[in-house]
Amino acid sequence: MDRKRIANRYRLEHRLGSGGMGDVWLAHDSQLDRPVAIKFLALDRLRRHASNQVNLTEQMTRKFLQEARAMARVSSPYVVTVHDQGEEDDRFHLVMELVDGRPLTSYMGAGNALTLEQTARWSAQACEGLADAHEAEVVHRDIKPDNIMITERGDVKLVDFGLARLLDVTVTHGVGLTWLYASPERCLGRPGDHLSDLYSLGCVLYEMLTGRPPFGSSETAPYVIADMHVRNTPSAPQDVRPGIPEELNDLTLRLLAKEPDQRPPDALTVARLIHQVEYIPETHDGALVLSGTPHVNPDYVDRIRRLERHIRKLQMSNGYTDPAVVDSRMNLAELTGESGDARGAVALYEELGDDCRDDFGPYDTRTLNAYEAMARWIASSV
């Protein structure tokens, strides 16, 4: 398929990835002279798992076209844009904007939790993207870290909107679900709606805060996870990992309510609640009065985000061990702590210390400085 042209307009370059729903290719749009991503839906794979083959192709075709049109209606800076759709050699495809970034999964590996600023930024942006989609009557049905892309600018792009509904046409008993993030009603075989998306987002938010999903792990049997979603109450995020603002702790538990009508009513409401972790310190007689409550001081947000982008550029041009990269990461960790997120500062300094230890040795000054700063922020939060 390499270098093949699609619809005499798109030239395939190379495969970007594969999954249960199909393959994604980097392509060039010769008409508008721009790179795009083309997702080929693996309808042949879905047909093999289908419980009923009668009129299946027609049903899948109709559903695909409906979903493509619905996705194209969604206009949001936080949702990947669908440019085109079509069929080539009995294979359906979607043409989408090319997202230059990495999935949220890559920021949360090995039990790592995000900083409060990252958590507030990315979860609120995901909510705003969901709100725009829900307003266009599009439900995602598969919100998970892999479908939340973080661009090189550090912003969210939600991907694979509506494709889970195509799975519902062909697969029974919820085989298409991502169990770690599935709502109770979806686990029970119901189609779900926008409130199901909010539950799944609650699972992602829980993992962003604590470093692990609310129920099970990737090694847990799917039926066990499904039963947990339906019957079990998750531990409060604050009990799993100290230093979480009360607002985010309570909101996460509300999103994970078993009954849909007990969750927040819509994604925009959730975004507003997330922003409550932003806190402007009070001044008294001209002096700054800092609160002991974990928060994100909005005075630091722009500086943190600019520094994140600067670090990514330095890493791309100079490599990960460049002195300027190490110094900038030190500055980012310090800014994070000063913003009110001592836990985030500890995590960033620990990660930097581990990287310096591996790259330069355990007794290198850079390694020792990072661990010393980590200890200082641990002591300040006690």
N, C-alpha and C positions, 0 to 999 in steps of 0.2 A: 504493500500500500504506500510505501515511501515515495514522496514527491508526486503522488497522484493528485489530480485536480478534481475538486468537488463542485458540481454545478457550473463548471467552466469559470469559476470565480475564485475558489479557495484552493491554494496549493498546500498540501500537507507537508510539514517539515519533519517533525519527529514526535513520538508518543511521549506525553507528559505523565501519564499514569493510567492505571486500570483499577476497576472495582466491580462490585456485583452488578451495578447498573450499566456498565459499559466502559469504553475506553475514551480517554481525553487526549487530543492531539493539538500541538502547536501548529498553526496554519497562518498563511499570509493571504489577506484579502486584497486581490489584485485590483479590484475596482476602486477601493478607497485607500489603497496602499498603507495598510496597517496590520499589525499582528492580531490574531484572534485565537480563541480556544474553541475547538469543535469537539462536542461530546457525542459519540456514537452510542446509541442505546442498544444494549445487548438483548434485543427481543428474542433472539434464538435461544439464549440461556433461560429467559423467563418462560418461554413456551415449554421447555423441558420440565420445569417445575410446576406448570399449571395443572390444576385439578380437573379442568374441563376445557377440552380443545374446541368445542362447538362454537363457531363464529368468533374464535379468539382473536384472529388476526384483525378482523374488522373492528372488534371492540377495542383492541389495543391501539389501532390506528386512530380511531375516533378520540380516544382518551388522550393520546399523545398530542394531537392537534389542539384539543381543548386546553390542555395544560400549557402548551407552547404559547398560545394566544393569551392565556391568563398571565403567564410569567412576563410576557412582553408588555403588559399593562402596568406592571409594577415599576414605579419611578422613585428611586431612592439612592442616595449616595452610599448606602450600606448594604445594597443588594446587587449582585452581579447583573449586568444588563444583557438581555437576550436580543441579539441583532437579527437572527434569521433562523429558519428551520426548513427541513426538507427531507427527501428520501433519495438515496443513491444505492443501486445494486441491492434493493430490498433491505437497506439499512437506514433507519431514521437517524437524523442528527440535529443537534442544536448548535447554533453559532453564537458564541458569547464573547463578551469583553475578556481580554486576557488579564488575569489578576496576577500582578507581580508581588508575590509574598509567600508566606508559609501558613499552614493550618495552625489553629490554636493549640492543637495537640503537641506541637513541637516546643511549646513554651511551658508545658506542664508535666514533662516526663519525670519518672522516678520519684513520684510523690511530692514534687515541687509545687508550691503554691505561688501565685502571682503577687506582685505588690498591690497595695490597695488602689493606687492610681491606675494601674493597668486594669485591675478588676472593674473599677468603676467606669473607666473609659470604654472598655470593650463590651461589657455587659449592657451598658446604656446604649451604645451604638447598635448592638444586636437587637435590643428592644425597639429602637427607632426603625430599624430595617423591617422587623416583624410588623410593626404598626402600619408601615406603608404597604406591606404585602396584604395584611389582613383587611385594610381599607379597600384594596382591589379584589377582595374576596378570594385571596390565595392563601392556603394553609400549607405550611412546609411539611409537617409530619415526620421529619427526620432531623430535628435540631440536635447536633452533637458537635464536639470540638473539631472533628474532621471537616465539617461543613461550615465552620466559621474561619474564614481566611483572614490573616492579618497582613495588610499590605506593607510595602516598604516604607510608606509614610507613617505606619503605625496605626492605621484605622481598620475597621471591620468591613469585610464583604461577605455576606451570606451567599452560599452557593447551593446548587441542587434543589432549588425551590420546586415544589410540585412533583418531583420525580417519584417520591415515595407513593403517591396516589396511583401511579402506573403499576407499581408492585401489587397494590391492593387488587387490581383487576386480575392478575395472573396467579397470585400466590394466596393460599389460605393459611389459617392458623398463625398468622403473624410472622411468617418466616422472614419477611422483609424488614422486620423491626430491628433497630439497634437497641438491644435490651437494656443496656446500662442507662439509657436516657429515655426510655419509653414510659408514657403516662399509664396509670392504672387502667383507664378505660381502653387504651390501645392494647394493653396486655390481655384484656378480657375479650378482644376481638371486635371492639367497636371502632368506627371510622375516626372518631375524634374531631376536634375543631380547633379554633384559635387558642382555646384554653388548654388544650393538649400541648400545643407549642410552648405555652408558658410553663407548664410542668417540666417539659424537656429542658427549657432554658434554666429552670430552677436546679435541675441536676447538673448542668454545666456550671452554673454559678457556685454551687456547692463545691464542685471540684476545683474551681478557680480559687476559692477561699481556703480550702483544706488540703488540697493536693490529691484527693481521691473522690470517686463518685459516692453518692449517698448510700448505694446498695451494691454489694458484690464487687467484683473485679473482672478483668478480661478472662480470668481462669475459671470463674464461677459458671456453673451450668445455667443456660438460659432460663429453664423452667424455675430454677431457684430464684434468680433475679426477678422474674416476673411475679412470683409469689410475694417477694419482698415489697415490690412496688404496690401491690394490691393490699397487703396486710400489715406491713411493718412501719413503724415510725422511725425516721432517721435520727441519729444523734444530732444535737444542736451543733452547728459549725463551731461555735465558741468553745464547746466541750472537746472538740477534736483538735482545734488549734487556737491557742489564746491570741489575743490582739485583734479580733475581728469586731468592727463597730456594731453596736446593738442594732442599728437600722438594717444593716445587711444581714445580720444573723436572723432577725425576725422576718424580713422580707423573703429570705431563702426558704424558711419553713412554711410561709404562706404559699409560696409558689408550689411547694411539694404537698399541698393538701390533697387528700385522696379524692374528695368530691370537687368537681370542676367549679361549682358555684361558690366554693370557699376560697378560691384563688383570687388574686386581683382581677378586676374586670377586663383589662386590656393591657396591651404592651406599652402604650404611652404612659399609663399610670405607673407601671413598673419602672420605666426610665426616670420619671420624676422622683420616685422613691429612692432610686439608686443615687441620684445626685445629692441626697441628703447627707451623704458621708463627706461632702465638701464642707469645709469649716473655715471661717475667717476668724483668726484669733483676735480676742479683744485687747484693747490697749488701756492702760491705767496710768495716768500722769505721764503719758508719752512712752511708757515702757510696754513691751509686748508681754501679754499674759498667755502662756501656753496651757492648753487643756491636757489632762492625762488621758483623755478618751482618744482611741485611735481615729484618725481622720485623714483627709487629704486637703491641705491648705491650697485653695485655688490660685494663690499668688505664685505657687511653685509649678503649676501644671504645665504652662507653656515652656518653661525652662527645662523641665523633665523631658517633654516630648521632643524639643529641639535637640537635646543632648542624646536621646535615643537615636534619632535620625543621623546625627553626627557620628555616633559610634558605628552604626551600620555602614556608613560610607567609608570610614576609616578601615573597617574590617575588610571590606571589598577591595580597597586599593592597596592597603599596607599589610594585610594579614592580621591574624588574631593575636599574635605575640608582640606586635609593635608597641613600643613604649607609650606612644600617644593613645593607643587603645586602652592599655592598662590604666593610665592616668585618667582617661575619660570615664572608665567604668568606676574608678574610685570616686570621682566627682558625682556620678549618677547615684551611687549608693548613699553618699553623704546627703545629697539633695533629697533623696527619698526619705531618709530619717528626719531631716529638718522639716519636711512637709507634714509630719505628724505620724508617719508610718514607720515606727521603730522596727516592727517585724519585717517589713519589706527591706529595710536597710540591712538587717541581719542576714536575710536570705541572699541579697546581692553581694554582700561582702564574703559570705561563705562560698558562694559559687565562684567569685573571683579568686579567693584564696585557694580553692581546690584546683582551678585552672592554672594558677601560677605555680602551685606545687608540682603539678604534672609537667608543666613546660620548663620551669626554671629550677626546681628542686625545693625540698621542704625548708631549707635554711636561707633561701634567697630573701633579700630585703623586701621585695614586692609581696612575697608570700606572707612573711611575718607581719608586714604592715596591714594587709587585708584581714588577717585573723585577729590582730590587735584591735582594729576598728570594729570588727564583728563583736568582740567581747565588750567593747565600750558601749555599743548599742544594746547588747543584751542587759548589761548592768543598768542602763538608763531606763529600761522598760520594766524593771522589777519593782 
